[in-house]
Amino acid sequence: MDNFVQDTVASFSEEHTMDMQIDFALPTDAEAVASLAIALTDEIIQRTGAKHFDVNLPETVELCRSYLESGIYQVVVAREAKEGVIIGFAAMCQSHALYTEGAFGVIQEFYVRPEFRSQRVGARILDKAAEFAKAKGWKRLELCTPPQPQFDETIRFYQQNGFDVTGGRKMKRPLA
């Protein structure tokens, strides 16, 4: 992790509430974050009926650990206060584009375990992500939503938390 990221992460002292703590993932959290990322992809597959992803846990854990160690990936996590178990996360990386007039953040994955939804866990994760993004000098945060209409409530959640629909669909072109 580069010094700026370490200093920035360290400057965001942990936020505590009675039932959860919002902070940043460490490389030692890679397995928990990877497991939630797979839960996200599994939920998308289950709700849409289409196999959009084929994610392998051991590979995903190693990728997550590597990204966290190198600092190319910042992950805001919500931890259940009693046990410290990660119950939700937002994984971000930096990108650049002319249309944003500079650097911006991309939330690559965002997930809250179903039993903790509608309890402001996601909103608090996004608030911490926005705070971090501002400190990095990013112009904005962007994210891609899962398919509609299966995830209409997800779009409403993002709109309630300051995101605007900018159109389009996420597309991919496999290279392997």
C-alpha positions as a Markdown table, in Angstrom:
| # | Residue | x | y | z |
|---|---|---|---|---|
| 1 | Met | 0.0 | 0.0 | 0.0 |
| 2 | Asp | 1.4 | 3.4 | -0.9 |
| 3 | Asn | 2.1 | 6.0 | 1.9 |
| 4 | Phe | -0.7 | 8.3 | 0.8 |
| 5 | Val | -3.2 | 5.4 | 1.1 |
| 6 | Gln | -1.8 | 4.3 | 4.4 |
| 7 | Asp | -1.9 | 7.8 | 5.8 |
| 8 | Thr | -5.4 | 8.4 | 4.4 |
| 9 | Val | -6.7 | 5.2 | 5.8 |
| 10 | Ala | -5.1 | 5.9 | 9.2 |
| 11 | Ser | -6.6 | 9.4 | 9.2 |
| 12 | Phe | -10.1 | 7.9 | 9.0 |
| 13 | Ser | -10.3 | 6.7 | 12.6 |
| 14 | Glu | -12.7 | 3.9 | 13.1 |
| 15 | Glu | -16.4 | 4.8 | 13.3 |
| 16 | His | -18.3 | 2.9 | 16.0 |
| 17 | Thr | -22.0 | 2.5 | 16.6 |
| 18 | Met | -23.7 | 0.2 | 19.1 |
| 19 | Asp | -24.0 | -2.5 | 16.5 |
| 20 | Met | -21.4 | -2.0 | 13.8 |
| 21 | Gln | -18.0 | -0.5 | 13.0 |
| 22 | Ile | -17.1 | 1.0 | 9.7 |
| 23 | Asp | -13.4 | 0.9 | 8.7 |
| 24 | Phe | -11.0 | -0.2 | 6.0 |
| 25 | Ala | -10.1 | -3.8 | 5.1 |
| 26 | Leu | -6.6 | -5.1 | 5.7 |
| 27 | Pro | -4.9 | -7.8 | 3.7 |
| 28 | Thr | -5.9 | -10.2 | 6.6 |
| 29 | Asp | -9.5 | -9.5 | 5.7 |
| 30 | Ala | -9.1 | -10.8 | 2.2 |
| 31 | Glu | -11.0 | -14.1 | 2.8 |
| 32 | Ala | -14.0 | -12.4 | 4.4 |
| 33 | Val | -14.2 | -9.8 | 1.6 |
| 34 | Ala | -13.8 | -12.4 | -1.1 |
| 35 | Ser | -16.5 | -14.5 | 0.4 |
| 36 | Leu | -18.9 | -11.6 | 0.3 |
| 37 | Ala | -17.9 | -10.8 | -3.3 |
| 38 | Ile | -18.9 | -14.3 | -4.2 |
| 39 | Ala | -22.1 | -14.0 | -2.3 |
| 40 | Leu | -22.8 | -10.9 | -4.4 |
| 41 | Thr | -22.2 | -12.7 | -7.7 |
| 42 | Asp | -24.2 | -15.7 | -6.5 |
| 43 | Glu | -27.1 | -13.5 | -5.6 |
| 44 | Ile | -27.0 | -11.8 | -9.1 |
| 45 | Ile | -26.9 | -15.3 | -10.8 |
| 46 | Gln | -29.8 | -16.6 | -8.6 |
| 47 | Arg | -32.0 | -13.5 | -9.1 |
| 48 | Thr | -31.4 | -13.2 | -12.9 |
| 49 | Gly | -31.2 | -16.8 | -13.8 |
| 50 | Ala | -28.1 | -16.2 | -15.9 |
| 51 | Lys | -24.6 | -17.3 | -15.1 |
| 52 | His | -22.9 | -13.9 | -15.4 |
| 53 | Phe | -19.9 | -14.9 | -13.2 |
| 54 | Asp | -17.7 | -18.0 | -12.5 |
| 55 | Val | -15.7 | -17.0 | -9.4 |
| 56 | Asn | -13.3 | -19.2 | -7.6 |
| 57 | Leu | -12.9 | -18.6 | -3.9 |
| 58 | Pro | -9.1 | -19.4 | -3.5 |
| 59 | Glu | -8.2 | -17.3 | -6.5 |
| 60 | Thr | -10.5 | -14.5 | -5.4 |
| 61 | Val | -9.0 | -14.5 | -1.9 |
| 62 | Glu | -5.5 | -14.2 | -3.3 |
| 63 | Leu | -6.5 | -11.5 | -5.8 |
| 64 | Cys | -8.1 | -9.5 | -3.0 |
| 65 | Arg | -5.1 | -9.9 | -0.7 |
| 66 | Ser | -2.8 | -8.8 | -3.5 |
| 67 | Tyr | -4.9 | -5.8 | -4.4 |
| 68 | Leu | -5.1 | -4.7 | -0.7 |
| 69 | Glu | -1.4 | -5.1 | -0.2 |
| 70 | Ser | -0.5 | -3.1 | -3.3 |
| 71 | Gly | -3.0 | -0.3 | -2.5 |
| 72 | Ile | -4.7 | -0.5 | -5.9 |
| 73 | Tyr | -7.9 | -1.6 | -4.1 |
| 74 | Gln | -9.4 | 0.1 | -1.1 |
| 75 | Val | -12.2 | -1.7 | 0.7 |
| 76 | Val | -14.6 | -0.1 | 3.2 |
| 77 | Val | -16.1 | -2.7 | 5.5 |
| 78 | Ala | -18.9 | -2.8 | 8.0 |
| 79 | Arg | -18.1 | -5.1 | 10.9 |
| 80 | Glu | -20.7 | -6.5 | 13.3 |
| 81 | Ala | -19.5 | -4.9 | 16.6 |
| 82 | Lys | -19.7 | -7.9 | 18.9 |
| 83 | Glu | -17.7 | -10.4 | 16.9 |
| 84 | Gly | -16.0 | -8.1 | 14.3 |
| 85 | Val | -17.4 | -10.2 | 11.5 |
| 86 | Ile | -17.5 | -8.3 | 8.2 |
| 87 | Ile | -21.2 | -7.9 | 7.1 |
| 88 | Gly | -20.8 | -5.6 | 4.1 |
| 89 | Phe | -18.2 | -3.9 | 1.9 |
| 90 | Ala | -17.5 | -1.5 | -0.9 |
| 91 | Ala | -14.4 | -2.2 | -3.0 |
| 92 | Met | -13.0 | 0.8 | -4.8 |
| 93 | Cys | -10.2 | 1.6 | -7.3 |
| 94 | Gln | -9.1 | 4.7 | -9.0 |
| 95 | Ser | -9.7 | 5.3 | -12.7 |
| 96 | His | -9.2 | 8.3 | -15.1 |
| 97 | Ala | -11.2 | 9.7 | -17.9 |
| 98 | Leu | -11.5 | 12.9 | -19.9 |
| 99 | Tyr | -15.2 | 13.1 | -19.3 |
| 100 | Thr | -14.6 | 13.3 | -15.5 |
| 101 | Glu | -11.7 | 15.8 | -15.9 |
| 102 | Gly | -9.3 | 13.7 | -14.0 |
| 103 | Ala | -9.2 | 10.9 | -11.4 |
| 104 | Phe | -12.4 | 9.3 | -10.1 |
| 105 | Gly | -13.3 | 6.3 | -8.0 |
| 106 | Val | -15.1 | 3.2 | -9.2 |
| 107 | Ile | -17.0 | 1.0 | -6.7 |
| 108 | Gln | -16.3 | -2.3 | -8.3 |
| 109 | Glu | -18.2 | -4.4 | -5.8 |
| 110 | Phe | -20.7 | -3.5 | -3.1 |
| 111 | Tyr | -22.6 | -6.0 | -0.9 |
| 112 | Val | -24.4 | -6.2 | 2.4 |
| 113 | Arg | -25.4 | -9.5 | 3.8 |
| 114 | Pro | -29.2 | -9.8 | 3.4 |
| 115 | Glu | -30.0 | -10.0 | 7.2 |
| 116 | Phe | -28.3 | -6.6 | 7.7 |
| 117 | Arg | -30.0 | -4.7 | 4.9 |
| 118 | Ser | -32.4 | -1.8 | 5.6 |
| 119 | Gln | -30.4 | -1.0 | 8.8 |
| 120 | Arg | -28.2 | 1.8 | 7.3 |
| 121 | Val | -25.2 | -0.5 | 6.9 |
| 122 | Gly | -25.0 | 0.2 | 3.2 |
| 123 | Ala | -25.5 | 3.9 | 3.6 |
| 124 | Arg | -22.8 | 4.1 | 6.2 |
| 125 | Ile | -20.4 | 2.2 | 3.9 |
| 126 | Leu | -21.1 | 4.5 | 1.0 |
| 127 | Asp | -20.7 | 7.6 | 3.2 |
| 128 | Lys | -17.2 | 6.3 | 4.3 |
| 129 | Ala | -16.4 | 5.6 | 0.7 |
| 130 | Ala | -17.3 | 9.1 | -0.4 |
| 131 | Glu | -15.3 | 10.6 | 2.5 |
| 132 | Phe | -12.2 | 8.6 | 1.3 |
| 133 | Ala | -12.9 | 9.6 | -2.3 |
| 134 | Lys | -12.9 | 13.2 | -1.4 |
| 135 | Ala | -9.6 | 12.9 | 0.5 |
| 136 | Lys | -8.0 | 11.2 | -2.6 |
| 137 | Gly | -9.1 | 14.2 | -4.7 |
| 138 | Trp | -11.4 | 12.0 | -6.9 |
| 139 | Lys | -14.0 | 14.0 | -8.9 |
| 140 | Arg | -16.7 | 11.5 | -8.3 |
| 141 | Leu | -17.6 | 7.9 | -7.5 |
| 142 | Glu | -19.2 | 5.7 | -10.1 |
| 143 | Leu | -20.6 | 2.2 | -10.0 |
| 144 | Cys | -22.5 | -0.3 | -12.1 |
| 145 | Thr | -25.8 | -1.7 | -11.0 |
| 146 | Pro | -27.0 | -5.3 | -11.4 |
| 147 | Pro | -29.6 | -6.0 | -14.1 |
| 148 | Gln | -33.1 | -4.6 | -14.0 |
| 149 | Pro | -35.9 | -5.3 | -13.1 |
| 150 | Gln | -34.6 | -7.8 | -10.6 |
| 151 | Phe | -32.6 | -5.1 | -8.9 |
| 152 | Asp | -34.8 | -2.0 | -9.1 |
| 153 | Glu | -34.7 | -1.6 | -5.3 |
| 154 | Thr | -30.9 | -1.5 | -5.6 |
| 155 | Ile | -31.1 | 1.5 | -8.0 |
| 156 | Arg | -33.5 | 3.3 | -5.6 |
| 157 | Phe | -31.0 | 2.6 | -2.7 |
| 158 | Tyr | -28.2 | 4.2 | -4.7 |
| 159 | Gln | -30.3 | 7.2 | -5.7 |
| 160 | Gln | -31.3 | 7.7 | -2.0 |
| 161 | Asn | -27.6 | 7.8 | -1.2 |
| 162 | Gly | -26.5 | 10.5 | -3.7 |
| 163 | Phe | -26.0 | 8.5 | -7.0 |
| 164 | Asp | -27.6 | 9.6 | -10.2 |
| 165 | Val | -28.5 | 7.2 | -13.1 |
| 166 | Thr | -26.3 | 8.1 | -16.0 |
| 167 | Gly | -27.6 | 5.5 | -18.4 |
| 168 | Gly | -26.1 | 2.6 | -20.3 |
| 169 | Arg | -25.4 | -0.9 | -19.4 |
| 170 | Lys | -22.3 | -2.6 | -18.3 |
| 171 | Met | -20.8 | -4.7 | -21.1 |
| 172 | Lys | -17.7 | -6.9 | -21.3 |
| 173 | Arg | -15.6 | -8.5 | -23.9 |
| 174 | Pro | -13.8 | -11.6 | -22.7 |
| 175 | Leu | -10.1 | -11.6 | -23.7 |
| 176 | Ala | -9.1 | -15.1 | -22.7 |
